[in-house]
Amino acid sequence: MIPARFDYEVAESVEHAIELLDGNDDAKLLAGGHSLLPLMKLRLARPAALVDIGRLSALAGVSNGSGPLLRIGALTRHHELANDPLVQEHCPILAYTAGLVGDRQVRHRGTIGGSLAHGDPAGDLATIALTLDAQIVARGPNGERTIDAAEFFKGFYETALAPNELITEVRIPKTEAAHWSYIKFRRRALDWATVGVAAVVESANGGIEAARIGLTNMGPTPLRATAVEQALAGASTDSVEAAAAKADEGTSPPADSFASADFRRHLSRVLTARAVEEALSR
Amino acid sequence: MRSIAITVNGVRRELDVEPRQLLVYALREQLGLTGTNVGCDTTTCGACTVHLDGESVKSCTVLAVQADGREVTTIEGLQSNGDLHEMQRAFHENHALQCGYCTPGMIMAATSLLKEHPDPSDEEIRYGLEGNLCRCTGYHNIVKAVQAVAGA
């Protein structure tokens, strides 16, 4: 399968990329290409032009600001995220989950910025960004802005990015003291998540102080299971199962060849209980 | 058309490609390196795995223009002076193939895995090769072959 014809430009800088995007409404950014190229090969996407930002090495890599945020360049590849000592230390759920994306070859190419910009509700890293209240830094012709993850994912394959904006950085709050888990349910190796659940739990005095629960593939965007979060806040560890029973409240899971919507609802409840228990044991 | 130059198996190759040309077809059809197979053509099966700047990638999901100025190694590039690479020999000696279609990609994925992870456990080998499918279900012997090289 071969993509439809397109014009191809190599961006020499972030400014150059914005300029190229700004002049062409039907242009798409190419980073690692592991979300976009498969769609183009199936002709589900037919951009008139690709702006290749894959060589902008300044956008890759992880740095540790002095504050509470880890700064991750948009072109940082999943394989690097999974193996980066700073990410492993300060945000282990992100390193762990990056290691579950696709397969080894995919992780050598796919980037965190591309993954978030793609806006696929079955994407694992989008759920982690939402669960951790990440900030997404985007640059366009009018300069830079920071978008909270809660405001970023707008719909199926839709984000808050304008057509002439690109993600330069993802800022992730450090979570080192919290307990965490990400459970990805899939039928076969290298599938997308049928359902995924992220849990980040802060405990105190033998109970749960606060919990953040994120859901993958339970609606048109990644979601927070707010009913579960409310039920777990200040709760005892005995109440996990009762709280997890609320995981599918407010979700609208898809039905496809892997699972019915009802089975996804069931999975979200079971996996939420497991994820919280696993987080507490970690 | 764009003119690009890729160092393939240590030799600089110049070629003209349409931007939409996939790396795997540039290798197979323009450079005649047919050792790399196309299996699923959907980033799933791993038959088309090659190394791009030393890392395993699925060449059905990389544009040839993305490889401009970079180094590509295919299965043809593993042997030296007619001697099989130790991974190729281990696949042979451990009967790690039946039909052989997945084998070039499997070997390229396995050599990349050992480069990053020189002493993997059985489970880590299976996880490391999850992007490569063998439909003769020869996985046990494939894992044995990789273990043989890792333990050597």
Interface residues (C-beta under 8 A of the other chain):
Chain A: M1 I2 P3 A4 R5 F6 D7 Y8 L30 G33 H34 L37 P38 M40 K41 L42 L50 D52 G54 H79 G102 D103 R104 Q105 V106 H108 R109 A189 L190
Chain B: R2 E18 P19 R20 Q21 L22 Y25 D41 T42 T43 T44 G46 T49 L52 E55 S56 V57 K58 C60 T61 V62 L63 V65 Q66 A109 S112 L113 G128 L129 E130 G131 N132
